[in-house]
């Protein structure tokens, strides 16, 4: 069985040293297919989108230092099915993954009824449990604001309760702006032109609703219609989404020990009748220990001042559980497997 260790660590306040790991500056005249894969499909994508995504230069090209995604009003037929709109969508799936760090893009958004451009990241696995971070979603009929969203197992668009924030900005589409996140084991901070406007913390949800602990990939697309795009104004086409660059950074001040530290509690990955937890000497405050099953149900809650804990786990069914520990301002979560 594959093992994935999940940790959420409350980081102390200190300056971050962002160092560029990779970027696409969209120079030249061809899309870098070592970074991006174009989508060629028109399935609605679960959002009732109306476009067919193509990799044709009419819809997708690199020109004048920008990625250019163009949505068109046209009759486009694949096999025996026709679409009234075409556009483009690219992703770094299976090519360039990101696990923690800073992700940013400089984008000029199009406007007009029915347009739905987005810059977002998606985890691997089944949606929504895999996690989705919408860094920038824009409704073309509302040119003075954009929104950011987070979708998880229990909080997502299907249920209508996803985490959501609207950021106002007058005449947003008139110029380029920088949209970014800073993503750590414990939170995701959202920035617009360098200013933070939202923070999503792992401490605000149970572990299954902070799935942002492993690789994610980046997506850029310009949808037409759909659940967010809304009614389409056919007089606006063609419309273009311009992307000056996409950049990914890592915090050079964090070593591997920041994610899996010797200062963390020691918890075995596989358990049977006992769950043994050993705390380092630095854990002097009272510890609150909670155990959740894979569906987020609370199985156990215990408070202790001891640094060596033995918990009876004999009554637990076989499967995956999450152990969440809060001690003072520290937060730590680990996945364990009952054999």
N, C-alpha and C positions, 0 to 999 in steps of 0.2 A: 504494500500500500504506500502510495506517495505521501510524503509528509510535508506540510507547509506550516511554518511557524509564524504566528501572527502576533505582533507586539505593538502596543500603543503606549508611548512614553511621553510624559509631560516634560517638555523641554524647557530648560531654563532660558530666560531672556538674554540673548546675546546677538551680536551682529552676525548676519549671515554673509558668507563669502561665496557669492554665486560665480561659478566658472562654467563657461560654455562647453557643453558636451557635444552637441551637434546642432546644425541649423540648415535651413534651406532658404537662401536669399533670393531664389528664383531669378538667377542670372542666366544669360543665354537664351535659347529659344525652344528648349525641349524640357518636358517634365522629367525629373530625376526618378526613374523607376526603381532605383535602389532604396528610395525612401517611401515613395508613394505608389499605391495601386489604384487606378481608376475603377469606378463601378460602372458596369454596363447592365442596367436592369431598370424595370419600371413596375415594381410590385406594390407600390403604395407604402411599403416599409412599416406597416402597422400603424401609420399615421394618416391614412387616406390621402397621401400625396398624389398629385396629378401628373407629375413629370416622368419622362423616361430619361435616365442618366446615360450619357454617352461619353466616349473618349475622343469624339471628333474634334478637330480644331475649332469648329463653329461653337462648341460648348466649352472646350477646355484647351488652354494654351498658356505658354509662358512668353511674355512680351514686355519689353521696356522695363525690365526689372520687377515685374509683378506676375503672380499667378492670376490668370483671368478666367473666371467662371461665368459663362454667359447663358442666361435663360432665354429661350426663344418660343414664340408662338408659331407653331408649324404643324403640319400633318406628318407624323412620323410613324412608320409602320414596321413592326417586327413580326415576321411570320404572318399571321392573320389578324393581329391586334394592332390598333392604332392609338396614338396618343396625340393630344393637342399641344403639348408643351415638352420641350427638352431642356436639359441642364446638365450639370456635372457634379460629381461627388468623388473625393479621393480620401484614402486613409493610409496610415502607416502599419496596418495590421500585418503581423508576422514579418515585418521588415525593421521597424524602429519602435521598440517599446520604451515606455517610461515607467520607472518605479521611484516615486518621490522626486522632488526637485521643483524647479520653476519652469512653467510652460507659457510661452507668450507668442502672440502674433499681432502684426500691425495690419489692420484691415480697413478698407473703405467699403461700406455697406451700400447696397442699392435700396431704393424705396419704391413703394407702389403696392396697391392692394393685391394680396395673394402671395407676395414674396416672403420666403422664410429662410434666410441665410443663417448658418450656424458654424461655430467653432467649438468642438467638444471632444471629450475623451470617453472611451468605453473599455471596460474590463473584459477579460476572456471568460467565456462560460455563458450560462443562460441568463437572459435579461428577465427581470431587473436585478436579480440577486448578484450579478457580476458587478453592478455599480456603473453609473453613468454620471459624468460631470459636464454640464453644459456651461462652458466658460462664457460664451456669448450666443444668445438666441435673439433674433430680431424679427419683429412682425412689421412687414413693409408698410402696412397701413397706419402705423404709429411711429412716425419718424423722429419723435422726441424722447425716445426711451428704448432701452434694451433690457433683457432679463437674463438671469443666471438660474440654473436649476440643478438639483441633485436628485437622482433616482436610486432607490435601494429596494431591498426585498419587501419591506413593509411600508415604504413611502415612495410612491411612484405615480407616473402619469395615468396609468391604468386605473389605479385606485382614486386618483384625483387629489392626492394628499402629498405630492412630492414637495421637497424643500424648495423654496422659490423666493426670489427677490427681484424687484423691478428697479432699475437704475435710470433715473431721468437725466436727459441731456438734450438741450435744445439744438435742433438742426444737426443731429448726430451724423446724418449721411453726407454732410457737406465736405467732410475731410477724412483723412486717415486717423485712426485711433488705435491705441495699444490695449489689448485685452489679455489678461494673464491670471494665472493662479500660482500660489506657492503651496506645495503639497508635502506634508510630513506624515509620520506615523500617527500623529494625534489630531491633525486638523488640515483643512483646506482653506486658504485665504484667497479672496478674489480681489483683483486690482483693475482699475480703469485709468489709463494714462499715468500709471505709477502710484495712484492713490488707492488705498484699501477701502472697500465698501461693504465687505461681508466676510464672515468667518463661520465655517461649519466645523464643529468640534466632535470628535469621537466620544467625548464625555457626555454628549447630549442624547445618545442613543445606545441601544444594546449592541453587542459586538456584531451580530449579523447585519446590522444596518450601518456599519462602517466597513464595507468590503474593500476599501481603498488601501489595501496592504500589499498588493502585488502588481504585476505589469498591466499597464493600460496602453491603448493606442490612440492616435490623434486622427480626427476626422474634420474635413472641411467640405461643406456642401451648400448648394443653393436650391432649396425645395420650392415648389410651386403649389399653392393651395394647401390642403391638409388641415389637421386639427388646430394648428397655430397660424398657418398662413391665411386661412379663411378665404372668403370670396375673392375671385381673381378679376382684376381689371385688365381686360385684353388690350387696352389702348397704351399700356406702358412699355410693351416689349419693343426691342430687346433690352434686357437689363444685365448689368455686370457687377459681380463681387470681385474686388481687387485685393490681393494679399501681397504685401510687400515682403514679408518674411515670416517664418516660423522658427523659434529658437527654444532650445531646451538646455537648462542649466542644472548643475548639482551643487549643493553646498559643500565647498571644499573644507569648511571647518568641522564637518561631521565625518568621522571615521566609521568603519564598520561597527565599532563598539557602541555608536549612538543608537543603532537599530537593534543590536543584540548585545547587551551590555553585561559585564560581570557584576554590575550593581543591581541587576534584576533578580527577582525571586527565582528560585530553582524549582521547576515543576516538571515531572516526567511527562513525556509525550504520550506514552501508553500506560494505562492504569487498569487495575483489575478490582480488587476488593478495597483498596485504600488509595486515597489521593494525598500524597505527601508534598507539603510545600515548605521550603526552607528560605527564610528571608536573610539577606545580608545584614550586617550590623548597622548599616546606615538607615535601616527601617526602624526607627525608634518610636514613631507615633502609632496610634491604634490602627489596625488593619481591618478593612471591610472586605470580605471575600464573598463573591457571588458566583454561582454556577448556572449557566443557561444551556438549554438544549439547542439543537440546530434550528428549531423554529422560533427561538427567542423566548421560550417560556422559562421562567425562573424556577430552578430546581432546588437551590439551597442559598441561604444567606447567613453569614456568620461574622461576628466581630471578635477580635482577639488582640491581645497585647503580646502574645508569644511570638517567637521567631521561628519555631518549628511546629508545624501543624500537621496533624493526621486526621483526615476526614474519611468517614466510612462511605465508600462508594459501591458497596456490594449490591445495593438495591437498584442501581442504575442499569438500564438496559444497554446492550451493546450499541455503539454509535459514536458520534462526534459531539463534543460539548465545548463550551467556552468558559474559561475561568477568568473572572474580572476582579481585579484587586485595586482598591483605592486606599491610599495611605497618605494623609496630609494632602499635599498638592501633586502627588504622584498617581499616575494611572497606568496600569499594566494589564494586558489581556493576552491569554495564550489559548490556543486550541489543544484539546486533549482527546485521545481516542480510547474509549472503553472497549477492552477486548472481551 
